[in-house]
C-alpha cells in the first residue's frame, strides 16, 4: 500500500514538473489539458504573445493619406465614446423601454487568433474600449464580407451555448433569453451592430515564432446577424476592457501590455503580451527600469469598461499651464475624466485645457502659423522651414498621479514636408478626454487589473 502511494506521489510530482517546464518557457506549446487544471484549483500561469497589424498596413498609401485616415477614424471613435457617455447618463424610468448601450468599436489594430476544435483562424479588431469578444457565425442571417471563412459552431466539438441563468449572461449590458440560450445585442453608434448567441469555446493564440496557447471555455459572442461597415477589416472584435466579458478579465492573470512602433514605420508590427508574459520584469531592460512611470487606474461605475487615469496637469516648455484643478476630474455623474485608449489616434483634451495648450504652444513656437485643417486635418499647425532639423519644439509633460510622463517630440508633433507644416497631434474633446495612441508610440504600456495600475516604459517596440 505504501509503495502504491509513493508511486502515485512520484507520478504527480513528475506531472507537475513537466507542467512547470511548459509554462516557464513561452516558446513551448501549452496544451488545453494543462490550462484546464485551473478548474481544479491549481494556479498555472498562462500567457502568450500576439503580433498586432495596423488596419492600413499593406495598403498602397502615402504618408499623408495614412495620417488622414487615422485622424478621420479617431474622430469617429471620439464620437462613439461620447455617444456611450450620453447613453449612460440617461436613466429611463420603469415605463420607458431601456435603450441598447452604445459601444466604441472601430479600433486601429488587428490580431490573428483561432477558435474551436479543430481550430479555425481569423483576424479581429483589438479594442481596449470594449469588453465582448465576438465573431461572425453560421448560420448567418446577415453577415458582412470577411477575409476568412465564417465560423461554423456545428463543426467544433468544444462549442457550448451559455444559459440564460449564467453569470456570464448577466454580465451583458443588453441581453434576452431565446430558446433557453443567452442572446446578446451590441450596437456601435454608426449603424454597425452584432446580434447573436453568447457561447464558450476554445481559443488559441500565438505568434509566428512560438507555438499556440489554447485556452478553453472563453466566453464570446457568436454573431449570426451583423451589419454595418465598421468591422469589415476583420471577422469580429476582441474586447480588452475592464469588464467581466473581456479577454483580459477572463484570463487567470488579468493583465496585458502592448508596444506600438512609430506610425512612420510601416514595416514593423506591434506587440501584444497577455497574462503572465505582460510583465515589466520580463520585457524591460535594467536601463529602462528607472524610466518606468506607474499611475493608478480610476473606476467609473457608469463606464466600467474604460481605463480612466488621473491627469493632474500639463507642462509645456517648463511652464505649468493654468488649467483648473478639476478639469480632468471624473464627476459624480460619471462625466468628465480622461481615458487611455489604443483605438483613438490623437489625444483629445477638455476644451479649456486644449485652449491653454494651444495658447502656450503658439507663444513658444518660433514659427508662423499655417492653416492645414483641410489638408492634414489638425487644428494647430506651423510653417515647416526647409531645414526641418533646426525646428525646436517645447517639451510636453503630462502630470498623471504619481507619474510625470515626458513625451518625445515625435509623440506629439507631426511634420509633413510635402504640405510644408508641422502640427500638434491633439484636439479638443467634449465631456471626456482621451490619451491617444499617437502619444503612446515606442512605449510599453502595461495594464494591470490586479494592481489597478497602468505603467509606461520607453521601449524600442520593433525590437520587443
N, C-alpha and C positions, 0 to 999 in steps of 0.2 A: 504493500500500500504506500509506504514511504517513498519507494523508488518511483512509483507511478506519479506521485505528487511532484517529486523532483523533476521528472521528465516533463511534466506539464508546465512547471515554472520555467524550465530551460527553454521550452518552446515559446512561451510568452515573452521572455526576455529577448530571445533571438528575433522574434517578430517585431517587437518594439524597436530594437536596434536597427533593423532594416528600414522600418518606417522613419526613424530619426535620420538615417542617412539620406533617404529620399528627399526629405524636406529641408535639409541643410544646404544642399546644392540645388539652386533654382534651375539648373540646366537639365536636371533629371526629370523624367516624366512622373506625374503624380496621378495615381490611379483613383478611380471613383470609389473603390472599396476603402482605400485609405481615408479619404475625406468623409466617408460615411461613419467613421469612428467618432465623429462629433456627436452623433446621435446617441452614443453610449457613454458620454461624459468625458471622453479623453480629449485633452487640449492639444490639437495638432495644428501646426502652422500651415497656412495656405496663402500663397502669394504668387503673383505672376506679372510678367512684363508684356505690354502690348504696344505695337507701333501705331501711332496716330497719323493719318494722312489728311492734309487740308483739303477742303471740298473743291478748291480750284487747282489743285496740283495736277500736272499732266495736261492742262489746257493751254492752248497757244494764245497767251495773253501778254500784253505789255505790262511793265511795272505800274504805269498809271491806271491801266484797266483793272489790274488786281486790286489796287488800292481803292478805286471807286466802288468795285463790287463789295469789298469788305466793309467799307463805310456804309453803303446802302443797306447791306444785311444787318449791320449793327444798329442802324436807326429803326429798322423794322423790329429788331429784337427789343429795343428800348420801349417801343410802343406796346409790345406784348407784355413786357414786365409791368408797365404802368396799367395795362388792362387787368392784370392779375391783382394789383393793389386795389383798383377800383371795384372789382368784384368782391374782394374780401372785406371791403369797408361797408358793403350793403348787407343788412341783416333782415331778410324777409320775415314777415310775421307768419303765423300759423295758417293764414288763409291765402298766402301767396305761394305760388309754385317756386321751389328752390331752383335757381338758375345753375347750370353746369359751370364749375370753375374753369377759368381760362389758364392755360399753361404756356410756358415760354417756347420751347422747341427752337427750331431754326438755328442749330449750332454751327460751329466753324470746322469741326474736325470729325473724321470717320474712324471707326475701329472695325477690325475684322474679328469675328467670333464664329463659333459653331454651336448648333443646337440639336438635341435629340440623340437617339440611338437607333441606327447609325447616325453619326454626326453630319449635319448639313451646314456648310459655310455660307455666311452672308456678311455684309457690312452694314453698320448702323451709325447714326449720328450720336456723338457723345455730348451729353448736356448736363452741366452742373446746376442748371436751374429747373430740372425736372426730377421726378422720382421713378416713375414707372418704366420698366423695361418692356418693350413690345416689338413685335414683328408682324408682318402680313401673313395670314394663314389661309389655307384651303379648308373648306370650300369658300370661295371668295364671292360675296355678293357684289362688292365693288372694291377693286384694288387698283392702285396706280402702277405704272410700269416700273419694274425694278431690275437691276443688273444681274441678279441671281434668281434661280427658281424659288417660287413661293413655298414656304414651309408647309408640309402636309402632316398634321399630327397623327394621322392613321398609319403612317409609315414609321413611327417611332415607338419603341417598346417602353420608353420611360415617360411618356406624356401622361399627365393626370390633371383633370379639372379640379378647381378649387370650389369647395362647397360654399353655400350662402352663409353658413354659420361660422365660417373660418375667420380668425383674427386678421388674416390677410385681406379678406373681402371687406372687413370693417375698416381697414386702413385706406381704402379707396375714397377719394373725396366725393365721388359720384358713382353709384352702382345700383343694380337691381337684380332680382332673382329670376332667372329664366330656365325652366326645366331643371330646377334644383342646382343650377350652376350659377356662379357669380359672374355677372356681366358688367363690364366697365364701359365708360364713355369719356374720352378726353377730347377737348377742343383747344386749338392753339391760336385763336384770335384773328385768323385771316381766312376763315372757312376751312382750313385744314383740320382734320379730325381722324380719330381712330375709335372703332367700336368693336368689341369682341368679348371673348371669354377669358377670365383670369385662370391661369393654369400653372403647373410646375413642370420643369423639365431639367435635364442635364445640360449644362452649358460648358463649353470648352473654350479656353483662352490660351494664347501663346504667341510667341514671336517666331520669326523665321529661323533664328539661331538657337531656339530652345524647344523642348517638347511641350505639347499642350498640357494644361492643367484642367482637369474635368471636375466640375462641382455639381452635385446632384441637387434636385429639389429647389432650384431657383425659381421664384415666382415671377411670372411675366404675363403680358397681355398678348393673347392670340387673336389678332385683329382680322375679322372677315369683312369689315365694311370700313374702308379707309379712303378718304378723299382730300383733295387739295394738293397744291404743288409745293408745299413746304418741306417735303421729305423725299423727293424723288432722287436725291443724291445717293440714298441707301435704301435698305429694306426695313427700316424701323428706327428705334431710338433706344439708347441705354442711358437711363437716368442715374446721375451721380450725386443727387441732392441729399439732404439730411433726413428725408422721410423714411418710413418703415420699408417701403417697397423698392427703394433704390438699390442698385447693385452693391454699393459700398456698405449700406446698412445690413444687407443680407450676408455679407462675409463675416466670419468669426472674428476677424480683426478689422474693424471698420475704420480704415484709413486709406488714403491714396495720395499720390503725388504725380504731377506732370511737369514736363520741361518743354517749353515752346521755343524753337530756334528763331533767329531773326526772320522777319517777314520777307526780307530781300533774298534769303537763302531758299531758293525754290527747289533745290535738290535734297535738302535734309528733311527728315521726317521728325515728328515729335514723339516723345516717350511718355507712356502712362504706366505707372507702377501701382499695383493694387495689393492690399493686405500686408503680409509680413515683409514684402520687398519694399514697401513705401517707408523706408527708414532713413533718417538723416545719417545715421552711423554707417550704413552700408553704401550710401550713394554720395557721400560728401568727403572730400579730401581734408586732411588735417589743416591745410592752409585756409580752407573756407569756413572752418568751424567758428572762428571769431566773427565772421560776417553773417552768421545766422540771425535773422530777425524774427521773433515769435510774438504774435499778438493773440489775445483771446477772442473766441467767437462769441457772438451775442445771439440769443434766442429771440425770435419774434413769433409768438403764438399764432398770429393771424397769417403768417407766411413761414411755416416751419421748414420749408424746403430750402430756402436761401441761406447762403453763408454770409451773415452780417458781421462787419468789422466796426470797431470804434475808431473813427477818424477824428482826431482832436485838433488838427490844424495843418497848415501848409506853409512852407518856407520857400521863397524864391530868391535866389542870388543873395542869400544872407539876410533877407528881410522876411520876418514873420508877418504874414498877411493879416489885415484886420478883419478876420472872419468871426462872426458871433459864435460863442461857445456852443450853443445848441443847434448850429446849422446842420450838423450831421447826426444829431441825436435821434434815436428811434423813439417815436411818440407813443403815448399810452394807447392810442387807437391803432397802432401798427403801422403808421405812416412814417415817412422820412427815412433816415438811416442810410447806410451805404453797404452794398453787397459787392463781393468779389465774384466775377463771372468770366468763365473761359469762352463763353459763346458771344460776348459783346466785344467788338473790336476796340473802340475808343473808351477812354474814361469820360464819364458824364457827371458833372458836379452840379449841386444845387445852384440855382441861378445867382444868388448873392455871392457865393464862393467863386463861381466861374467868372463873374464880372470883376472880382478882386484880382483873380489870376490874370485876366486879360489886361487890366489896367496896369498892373506891375510889370507884366511882360513887355507891354508896349513902351513903357518908360525905360526899361533896362536894355532892350534890343537896339543896337545902333544901326538899324536898317529901316528903310521906308516901308510902310505897309503896302500890301498889294491885294486887291480883291481877287480871290480864286475860288469862290464858293461854287461857281458854275463848272469849273474845270476839275478841281480837286475834291470839292465837297466839304472843305473845312472853313471855319469861321475866321480864324486869326492867322494870316499869312504875311510874310515879308518878302521883299525882293531879294533873290539869291544872287550874290555877286559872281563874276566869272570864276574867281578863285574861291571856291566854297570852303577850302581848308582854313581860310582865315576867319571864318564866321565863329564867333564866340556866343554861346547861349548861357543864360543864368542857370545855376544848379537848382534842381527841383527836389524838394524833400516832402514826403507825406509822413505826418506825425500820427501814426497809429498808437493805440495804447500799448506801452512797453516796447515800442518798436519804431525807430525813426528810419524810414526807408528812403535812402537817396537813390534816385534813378539815374542811370547813364543817359546822356543826351539822346542817343538813338532810340530810347524807350519813350520819349515824349515829343521829339521833333521829327517831322517828315520833310525831306528835301527832294525836290524833283527838278533836275537841270533842264529837262525839256520844256517844262512850263515856266521855269525860272523863279521858283518860290521855295521858301522854307516855312513850314506851318506847324502850329501847335496841335498835337494829336489829342484833342479834348473837345468837349462840347458842353452845352448847358442842358441840365436834366430838369425834369418836373419835380415830382414829390420825392422820388427815390434816386439816390446817386449810385453810380456803378464804377467799380475799378476794373477796367477792361483788359483784354489780352495783349494789346499793344504795349502796355506798361509792364507786362509780365514776361517779355522776351528774355531769353537766356537767364531764366531763374528757375530753380527747382522750387515748386510751390507745393508744400505738404499740407493736406487737410487731415487732421486727426480728430475723429469723432469721439474718441475715448477721453483725451485730454481737453477736448473742446478748444483747439487752437489751430492757427494757420501759421506756417513758417515759410520764410523766403530765404533762399540761398543763391547768390550769384553762381551760375554754372554754365559751362560750355555745353549746351544741350546736344550739339551734334557729336559729342564725344561720350555721352552718357551710355 
